[in-house]
Amino acid sequence: MEQVTTLTYWSRATNPMGDDELLDLLRISRRNNARRGITGLLLYRDQYFLQVLEGPEREIESSIKTIEADPRHHSFRTLCREAGERKFGTWQMGFENLNSVTDQVENSTIMKLQFDPDYFGATPTTAQILVLCFRGIANPAVLASVTL
Ligand SMILES: Cc1cc2nc3c(=O)[nH]c(=O)nc-3n(C[C@H](O)[C@H](O)[C@H](O)COP(=O)(O)O)c2cc1C
């Protein structure tokens, strides 16, 4: 099984991001990530980003330097860094704008957690679990059954 480096961070958007800006960012990210063998997930909510990047260590290192220096966000904080299997398979960068989730998802256990940097900072592994759970965002029943 391929071993990859997985890095999870949160950051704060410098300005609220509109759909067009988010789409631009995703388009570039997916193109670059495909080239670098990077997969992952980007969540956006209340001006916070939570991103998981996984791929060859060297690629993650250079990509994260670029991302961290991006003026569209600040207060970058690494939550988790680990080696392991690739979990996001073919997702060059999955994305969910959590400001516009359905009521059903909104009422699930996972959404009742605070989306707050101090919380994530204190319990980094929760961020990982949370992100993995959001992979099933199309299936609220799966989310509702998750207890952290
Ligand atoms: C929250 C956030 C997440 C980003 N994620 C990625 C990413 O996964 N991959 C990527 O290549 N660029 C990502 N970027 C964009 C980079 O900072 C940078 O603008 C981009 O890689 C430049 O690409 P280019 O040199 O091809 O123009 C992200 C930026 C922000 C603000």
The ligand as a Gaussian input file, in Angstrom:
#p B3LYP/6-31G(d) Opt

LIG

0 1
 C       -7.230000      27.818000       1.628000
 C       -6.370000      27.590000       0.431000
 C       -6.151000      26.295000      -0.026000
 C       -5.350000      26.070000      -1.141000
 N       -5.145000      24.779000      -1.559000
 C       -4.330000      24.565000      -2.609000
 C       -4.071000      23.244000      -3.047000
 O       -4.574000      22.246000      -2.504000
 N       -3.242000      23.076000      -4.115000
 C       -2.678000      24.132000      -4.777000
 O       -1.935000      23.926000      -5.724000
 N       -2.925000      25.398000      -4.392000
 C       -3.747000      25.639000      -3.332000
 N       -3.996000      26.924000      -2.949000
 C       -3.508000      28.026000      -3.808000
 C       -2.046000      28.351000      -3.594000
 O       -1.881000      29.153000      -2.456000
 C       -1.493000      29.098000      -4.829000
 O       -2.266000      30.231000      -5.083000
 C       -1.489000      28.237000      -6.062000
 O       -0.953000      26.962000      -5.777000
 C       -0.660000      28.907000      -7.172000
 O       -0.734000      28.119000      -8.311000
 P       -0.037000      28.564000      -9.665000
 O        1.422000      28.792000      -9.329000
 O       -0.248000      27.427000     -10.592000
 O       -0.726000      29.843000     -10.109000
 C       -4.768000      27.169000      -1.828000
 C       -4.995000      28.471000      -1.355000
 C       -5.795000      28.682000      -0.243000
 C       -6.026000      30.088000       0.233000

